[in-house]
Amino acid sequence: MRPHLSLLAICTAGLSAAAAAKSSPVEYSTEPGYKNANHIFNTIQDSMRQWGSSLHHNGVSFFLATVPAGTQFYHGTSRSSFVNGTEWLAFEPEHAMNFARPHMGPPRRDPQHGGDEKDGKGDKGPNHEELRRKSNTPPVEEAQSDEDAKGYLHTYAAAKHLRLVYIDGMSAGKTQKGTLDSQDVLLFNNTIGNGDSGRQGPGPMGERERALGACELAEDTWAGRIDGVLRMEAGFEVILCDFERDLSLVNIIQVNSESGERGPGPKHDDDGKRPKGPGGPGGPGGPGGGGGGPDSSRWARAVSARYTGIGGHRVSLNYDNFITAFTYDIDLFPKDAIHPRLDHLSYAELEPIRRDLTATILTHDPREFSWDWQATTDMVITRYSEELSYFSSERMVSMESLRAQIGMLLEPFLDYSERNAVNEAERCATQFIPLPYQESPTIPARAVHGVTHSICATLLEAAAESDLSSAQKRIKELMEYLDWTTWKQCRGCQDNEICVIPIWPMGSVEDYAHPQCKDALQPYDSSEENYWGGFR
């Protein structure tokens, strides 16, 4: 077997002076077409994943999404009748169970807005009994005056392939950190909650207003080509514009009214009324961490089970044709913000994004073929994540050892007959990019190439350093640029534990900085400083 050639010689032999100069750091994807390559890469990597979307919580991207016919959803409510109009659906039953509870709070929503009647009697909908018979659902005893004292879990199935717009990040989190910027600022032009939208209605934190606004866009601006929007909070949810048209009833069951408070979050809003979510607008709770109750462990586990993806091919995204603010010439990080923001930008600055989003929806079908770029980012991360962590750690004891390790990692791209570091970096960078996309690159192809080229070039330059400290400094700067959430993952959680990160409205500043394994029965500590701050 040929011995590994020292990469110090590799990086200096046959290179231009600029490529070999140790004083010239790698430029991280600032050339035209590669701006924000690291952020676009992470947008693709985090999409439809609870873990990455919770840590990179300020999404500024929109994807065409498809949910296949037959996919089951869940809706929690105080009503035993089929839901009509615009409402919320959860992908996990534990998420919806948090809202399968007796009615508490203000009068029911006006039925013309797709909600329940104010007098509490409700409307079964014209096809309720027929749907119940077709689904072989046993009749639920219809409550009259005491119906509000019960909670029900509805199970529905998509009656067709649902066409959705997926808004990335923690876009259902009602925070002041920017999680709602892509909706409130970009889509609705700061009209939510100030009386300018013409869509006021019951519901906390502007959620009913957002739902009606999204469905107006779907019907009018987007010409009826979209059935609803897909978002994430402590679980993924769909705001579906027309329950009666797009869903089939599977069953309706009455839940155990003695099971107590549900969910790992706090038990009540400040006014003592239960918050709302998939089964009503809003989210899973009020401010702070902590909380518990009989079902908190099951819900926390259900959320953490989706850290790495929604699973079951329940959602597919069109990665070749998506819209992201990261490709536009706007300042997304004002005052060196850690997470992207849109609230400082004018209507005119954001108008090109709105226009391009509409054009994408009108010209592309969510189900058309696109390359699975998330799988490509997975291959990049599994190849380099642990290696970079090791190379930058105290376990790396000498420059000679680091150079040898880099040599083994990059050897498949080194041509021993003609040494050229520029060509070697490019061969390394294009390893996972399909040839057609190398010849005609799309946004994700350019982002992946920008990231992989930064990795390969940095490793070559690190190997050319004469001392370990300088080489590791380069690698640490690269890791800061990449900002992969894999480096925050817990290791070695026990069977009764989950890796805890802030998931609105729960979680602390410490949970964000240093995720740890914690008992799933009590994952959040209410005595710690809440990461999310106040509600929006």
C-alpha positions in Angstrom: 0.0 0.0 0.0 1.3 3.4 -0.9 2.2 5.5 2.2 0.2 8.7 2.7 2.1 11.6 1.2 2.6 14.6 3.5 0.0 17.2 2.7 2.5 19.9 3.5 4.3 18.9 0.4 1.0 18.3 -1.4 -0.2 21.8 -0.8 3.0 23.6 -1.7 4.1 21.6 -4.8 2.8 22.8 -8.1 0.5 25.5 -6.7 0.3 29.1 -7.4 1.7 31.4 -4.7 -1.7 32.6 -3.8 -3.1 29.2 -3.3 -0.2 28.1 -1.1 0.2 31.2 0.9 -0.7 30.5 4.5 -1.6 34.2 5.1 -4.5 34.0 2.6 -7.6 32.6 4.4 -10.3 30.8 2.5 -13.0 33.1 1.3 -16.2 31.4 2.4 -18.5 31.5 -0.6 -18.6 35.2 -1.2 -18.2 35.0 -5.0 -21.3 35.7 -7.2 -23.8 32.8 -6.9 -22.4 31.6 -3.6 -23.5 34.4 -1.2 -25.0 32.9 2.0 -24.1 29.3 0.8 -23.7 28.2 4.4 -27.2 29.5 5.3 -28.9 28.0 2.2 -27.1 24.7 2.9 -28.5 24.7 6.5 -31.9 25.7 5.3 -32.0 22.5 3.1 -30.5 20.4 5.9 -32.9 21.6 8.6 -36.1 21.5 6.5 -38.9 19.4 8.0 -36.6 18.5 11.0 -37.5 19.5 14.5 -33.8 19.7 15.7 -32.3 21.9 13.1 -35.4 24.1 12.7 -35.5 24.7 16.5 -31.9 25.9 16.6 -31.9 27.8 13.3 -35.4 29.0 14.3 -35.8 32.1 12.1 -36.7 30.7 8.7 -36.7 33.0 5.7 -37.5 30.4 3.0 -40.6 28.9 1.3 -40.9 25.4 -0.2 -43.6 23.8 -2.3 -44.6 20.7 -0.3 -46.8 17.7 -1.0 -48.5 15.5 1.5 -49.7 12.2 -0.1 -53.4 11.2 -0.1 -54.2 9.0 2.8 -51.8 10.6 5.3 -53.4 10.8 8.7 -53.7 14.0 10.7 -55.0 14.9 14.2 -57.2 17.7 15.5 -58.0 18.3 19.2 -61.1 20.2 20.1 -64.1 20.4 22.5 -66.4 19.4 19.6 -67.6 16.0 18.6 -68.6 17.1 15.1 -66.8 17.2 11.8 -64.8 20.4 11.4 -65.5 22.6 8.5 -63.6 25.6 7.0 -60.1 26.7 7.9 -58.4 24.9 10.9 -55.2 23.4 12.2 -54.0 19.8 11.9 -51.1 18.1 13.7 -49.0 15.3 12.3 -48.7 13.6 15.7 -51.6 12.7 18.0 -49.8 13.8 21.1 -49.6 17.3 19.6 -53.3 17.5 19.0 -54.2 15.8 22.3 -53.0 19.0 24.0 -56.0 20.7 22.6 -58.6 17.9 23.0 -60.0 19.5 26.1 -63.1 21.2 27.4 -63.9 24.6 25.9 -62.5 27.4 28.0 -62.1 31.0 27.2 -63.9 33.4 24.9 -66.9 32.6 22.7 -66.5 30.3 19.8 -65.4 31.6 16.5 -67.8 32.8 13.9 -68.7 30.0 11.5 -68.3 32.2 8.5 -64.6 32.2 9.4 -64.4 28.4 9.5 -64.8 28.1 13.2 -67.4 27.0 15.7 -70.6 28.9 16.4 -70.6 31.4 19.2 -73.5 29.8 21.0 -71.5 26.6 21.5 -73.9 24.3 19.6 -71.7 24.2 16.5 -72.3 22.9 13.0 -71.9 19.3 12.0 -71.4 20.2 8.4 -73.6 18.9 5.6 -71.8 15.6 5.2 -70.9 14.8 8.8 -73.1 11.7 9.2 -72.3 10.4 5.8 -68.6 10.8 6.5 -69.0 9.0 9.8 -70.8 6.1 8.2 -68.2 5.7 5.5 -65.4 5.7 8.0 -67.2 3.1 10.2 -66.8 5.4 13.1 -69.1 4.5 16.0 -71.4 7.4 16.9 -70.2 9.7 19.6 -72.9 10.8 22.0 -73.8 14.3 21.0 -73.5 16.5 24.0 -75.8 19.5 24.3 -75.4 21.9 27.1 -72.5 20.0 28.6 -70.5 19.5 25.4 -68.0 22.1 26.4 -67.1 19.9 29.4 -65.5 17.3 27.1 -62.6 17.0 24.8 -62.3 15.1 21.5 -59.5 13.9 19.3 -60.4 13.9 15.6 -58.4 11.8 13.1 -58.6 12.7 9.5 -56.9 11.5 6.3 -55.9 13.6 3.3 -58.6 13.0 0.7 -56.1 13.9 -2.1 -52.5 14.9 -2.5 -52.3 18.2 -0.5 -50.4 21.1 -2.1 -48.9 23.2 0.6 -46.4 26.0 1.1 -43.9 25.0 3.8 -42.6 28.0 5.8 -39.3 26.9 7.3 -37.8 27.5 10.8 -40.0 27.6 13.9 -42.6 29.5 11.9 -45.5 28.6 14.3 -43.6 30.0 17.3 -45.2 33.3 18.5 -42.0 34.9 19.6 -40.3 38.3 19.3 -37.1 36.7 18.0 -38.1 36.8 14.4 -39.8 33.4 14.0 -42.8 35.1 12.5 -41.0 37.6 10.2 -41.5 35.5 7.0 -45.2 35.7 7.6 -46.0 38.9 9.5 -43.5 41.1 7.6 -43.0 39.4 4.2 -46.4 37.8 3.4 -48.7 40.1 5.4 -46.8 43.4 5.3 -47.0 44.1 9.1 -50.8 44.1 9.1 -51.3 41.3 11.7 -52.8 42.5 14.9 -53.0 46.2 14.0 -56.4 46.4 12.4 -55.1 46.9 8.9 -55.7 43.4 7.5 -59.5 43.3 7.6 -59.3 39.8 8.9 -59.7 40.3 12.7 -61.3 37.5 14.6 -61.0 35.6 17.8 -57.8 33.7 18.6 -54.7 34.6 20.5 -51.5 36.1 19.1 -52.9 36.8 15.7 -53.1 33.2 14.7 -56.7 33.2 13.3 -55.7 36.3 11.3 -52.6 34.6 9.9 -54.6 31.5 8.9 -57.3 33.5 7.1 -54.6 35.6 5.4 -52.7 32.6 4.2 -55.9 31.1 2.8 -56.7 34.4 1.0 -53.3 34.3 -0.6 -53.8 30.6 -1.5 -57.2 31.3 -3.2 -56.6 34.7 -4.8 -52.9 35.6 -5.3 -51.9 31.9 -5.8 -54.9 31.1 -8.0 -56.2 28.2 -5.8 -53.0 26.1 -6.4 -52.2 25.8 -2.7 -54.4 24.0 -0.1 -52.7 25.4 3.0 -49.5 26.2 4.8 -47.1 23.9 6.7 -45.3 25.2 9.8 -43.5 24.0 13.0 -43.7 24.7 16.7 -43.5 21.8 19.2 -44.4 19.5 16.4 -45.3 20.1 12.7 -48.8 21.4 11.8 -50.8 22.3 8.8 -53.2 25.2 8.5 -55.7 23.7 6.0 -58.0 26.1 4.2 -60.9 23.7 3.5 -61.4 20.7 5.8 -64.6 19.5 4.1 -63.0 19.5 0.6 -59.6 18.1 1.5 -60.1 15.6 4.3 -61.9 12.3 5.0 -63.0 11.5 8.5 -61.3 8.5 10.1 -62.7 8.7 13.6 -63.6 10.9 16.5 -63.0 9.8 20.1 -63.7 11.3 23.4 -60.5 11.7 25.5 -60.1 11.0 29.2 -61.2 14.2 30.9 -59.3 13.2 34.0 -55.9 12.9 32.4 -55.0 16.4 33.6 -52.9 19.1 31.9 -51.0 17.9 28.8 -47.7 18.9 27.3 -44.3 19.8 28.6 -45.1 23.5 28.7 -47.0 25.6 31.3 -50.5 24.7 32.2 -52.3 28.0 31.5 -51.9 31.4 30.0 -51.7 34.3 32.4 -55.5 34.8 32.4 -56.0 31.1 33.4 -57.4 30.2 29.9 -55.9 27.3 28.0 -53.9 28.3 24.9 -54.8 27.0 21.4 -52.9 25.2 18.6 -53.7 22.3 16.2 -57.3 22.3 17.2 -57.4 26.1 17.6 -55.0 28.9 16.8 -51.9 29.4 18.8 -49.3 27.1 20.4 -48.7 24.7 23.2 -48.5 27.0 26.1 -47.5 30.2 27.8 -44.1 31.6 28.7 -41.4 29.8 30.5 -40.1 26.3 30.7 -41.0 23.6 33.2 -44.4 22.0 33.3 -45.4 18.4 33.4 -48.5 16.5 33.9 -49.4 12.9 33.1 -48.9 13.2 29.3 -45.8 15.6 29.2 -43.4 12.7 28.8 -45.3 11.2 25.9 -45.5 14.6 24.1 -41.9 15.4 24.7 -40.9 12.1 23.3 -43.2 12.6 20.3 -41.5 15.9 19.5 -38.0 14.6 20.0 -38.8 11.6 17.8 -39.0 14.1 14.9 -35.7 15.7 15.5 -34.3 14.1 12.4 -37.3 14.3 10.2 -41.1 14.0 9.9 -40.8 10.4 8.8 -42.8 8.0 6.7 -42.5 10.1 3.5 -45.4 12.1 4.8 -44.1 15.3 3.3 -42.0 15.8 0.2 -40.4 19.2 -0.7 -39.4 20.6 -4.1 -35.8 21.4 -3.4 -34.9 22.5 -7.0 -37.5 25.3 -7.0 -37.8 27.1 -3.6 -37.6 30.7 -2.6 -35.2 31.9 0.1 -34.3 35.4 1.2 -30.7 34.3 1.4 -30.4 34.7 -2.4 -31.4 38.4 -2.5 -29.3 41.5 -2.1 -30.7 42.5 1.3 -29.2 42.7 4.8 -30.5 39.8 6.8 -28.3 40.2 9.8 -28.6 43.8 10.9 -26.3 44.9 13.7 -24.5 41.5 13.4 -27.7 39.6 14.5 -27.1 35.9 15.1 -30.3 34.9 13.3 -31.8 36.4 10.1 -34.4 39.1 10.5 -36.8 40.8 8.0 -38.5 43.4 10.3 -36.1 46.2 9.4 -36.7 45.9 5.7 -39.1 48.0 3.6 -42.0 46.7 1.5 -40.1 47.6 -1.6 -37.0 45.6 -0.5 -39.1 42.5 0.1 -41.4 42.8 -2.9 -39.0 40.8 -5.2 -39.3 37.8 -2.8 -43.1 38.0 -2.8 -43.2 38.3 -6.6 -40.8 35.3 -7.0 -42.7 33.2 -4.5 -46.0 33.8 -6.4 -44.3 33.0 -9.7 -42.8 29.8 -8.3 -46.3 28.7 -7.1 -48.0 29.5 -10.4 -45.4 27.8 -12.6 -44.2 24.8 -10.6 -46.1 21.8 -9.1 -45.1 20.6 -5.7 -45.1 17.0 -7.0 -42.7 17.6 -10.0 -39.4 15.9 -9.8 -36.6 17.5 -7.9 -33.3 16.2 -6.6 -33.3 15.3 -2.9 -30.7 17.9 -1.9 -31.4 17.2 1.8 -30.0 13.7 1.2 -27.0 15.4 -0.4 -26.4 17.7 2.6 -26.7 14.6 4.8 -23.8 12.9 2.9 -21.7 16.0 3.3 -22.3 16.3 7.0 -21.8 12.6 7.8 -18.5 12.7 5.9 -17.1 15.8 7.5 -18.9 16.7 10.8 -17.1 14.3 13.2 -13.8 14.7 11.4 -13.9 18.5 11.7 -14.8 18.2 15.4 -11.9 15.9 16.0 -9.4 17.9 14.0 -10.2 21.1 16.0 -10.2 19.4 19.4 -7.6 18.9 22.2 -7.4 15.2 21.3 -5.4 16.2 18.2 -1.9 16.4 19.7 0.4 17.3 16.9 0.6 19.0 13.5 2.1 15.8 12.0 -1.0 13.8 13.2 -3.4 16.4 11.9 -1.6 16.5 8.5 -1.8 12.7 8.3 -5.5 12.6 9.2 -6.3 15.3 6.5 -4.2 13.3 4.0 -6.3 10.2 4.6 -9.6 12.1 4.3 -8.6 13.9 1.0 -6.6 11.2 -0.6 -9.4 10.0 -3.0 -9.1 13.5 -4.7 -5.3 13.7 -5.1 -3.7 12.9 -8.4 -0.2 11.7 -7.7 0.8 12.1 -11.4 0.1 15.8 -11.5 -0.2 17.7 -8.2 -2.6 20.7 -8.3 -4.3 21.8 -5.2 -6.9 23.9 -7.1 -8.0 20.8 -9.0 -7.9 18.7 -5.9 -10.1 21.0 -4.0 -12.6 21.1 -6.9 -12.7 17.3 -7.2 -13.3 17.1 -3.4 -16.0 19.8 -3.6 -18.0 18.1 -6.4 -18.0 14.6 -4.9 -21.7 14.6 -4.0 -23.1 16.9 -6.7 -24.7 15.1 -9.6 -23.1 15.8 -13.0 -26.1 17.6 -14.6 -26.2 20.0 -11.7 -22.5 20.7 -12.0 -23.0 21.8 -15.6 -26.2 23.8 -14.9 -26.2 24.6 -11.2 -29.4 25.4 -9.3 -29.6 27.3 -6.0 -29.1 24.2 -3.9 -26.3 22.9 -6.1 -24.4 26.2 -5.8 -24.9 26.2 -2.1 -23.7 22.7 -1.6 -20.7 23.4 -3.9 -19.9 26.6 -1.9 -19.9 24.7 1.4 -17.9 21.7 0.2 -15.4 23.9 -1.6 -14.9 25.9 1.6 -14.4 22.6 3.5 -11.9 21.1 1.1 -9.9 24.3 0.5 -9.7 25.0 4.3 -8.4 21.5 5.0 -5.8 21.8 2.3 -4.7 25.1 3.8 -4.7 23.8 7.3 -2.4 21.0 6.3 0.0 23.5 4.8 0.4 25.3 8.2 3.6 24.7 10.1 2.0 24.7 13.6 -1.0 23.0 15.1 -2.5 26.1 16.6 -2.7 28.0 13.3 -4.1 24.9 11.5 -6.8 24.4 14.2 -7.7 28.1 14.1 -8.5 27.7 10.4 -10.7 24.7 11.1 -12.5 26.4 14.0 -13.3 29.4 11.8 -14.6 27.0 9.2 -16.9 25.3 11.7 -18.2 28.7 12.9 -19.0 29.5 9.3 -20.7 26.1 8.7 -22.8 26.3 11.9 -24.0 22.7 11.7 -26.4 21.7 14.4 -24.9 18.2 14.6 -22.3 19.7 16.9 -24.9 20.4 19.5 -26.4 16.9 19.6 -26.3 15.1 22.9 -24.5 11.8 23.2 -25.4 8.9 25.4 -29.0 9.8 26.5 -30.5 7.0 28.7 -33.8 5.3 27.7 -35.8 7.6 30.0 -34.1 10.8 28.7 -34.3 13.1 25.7 -31.9 15.7 24.4 -33.4 19.0 25.3 -33.3 22.2 23.2 -35.6 25.2 23.3 -38.8 24.5 21.4 -41.3 27.3 21.7 -42.5 28.2 24.2 -40.4 25.9 26.4 -36.6 25.9 27.0 -33.9 28.1 28.5 -30.9 30.0 27.4 -28.8 27.2 28.7 -30.7 24.6 26.7 -29.9 26.5 23.6 -26.2 27.0 24.4 -25.6 23.5 25.8 -28.3 20.9 25.0 -28.3 18.1 27.6 -29.9 14.7 28.2 -32.8 15.2 30.7 -35.5 13.1 32.1 -38.5 13.1 29.6 -40.9 13.4 32.6 -39.5 16.8 33.4 -37.5 18.1 30.5 -37.7 21.8 31.2 -36.6 23.8 34.2 -39.0 26.7 34.9 -36.4 28.3 37.2 -34.0 29.0 34.3 -34.1 32.0 32.1 -36.6 31.4 29.3 -34.9 31.4 25.8 -37.9 32.8 23.9 -38.7 35.8 26.1 -42.2 37.3 25.6 -44.9 36.5 23.1 -45.3 38.4 19.9 
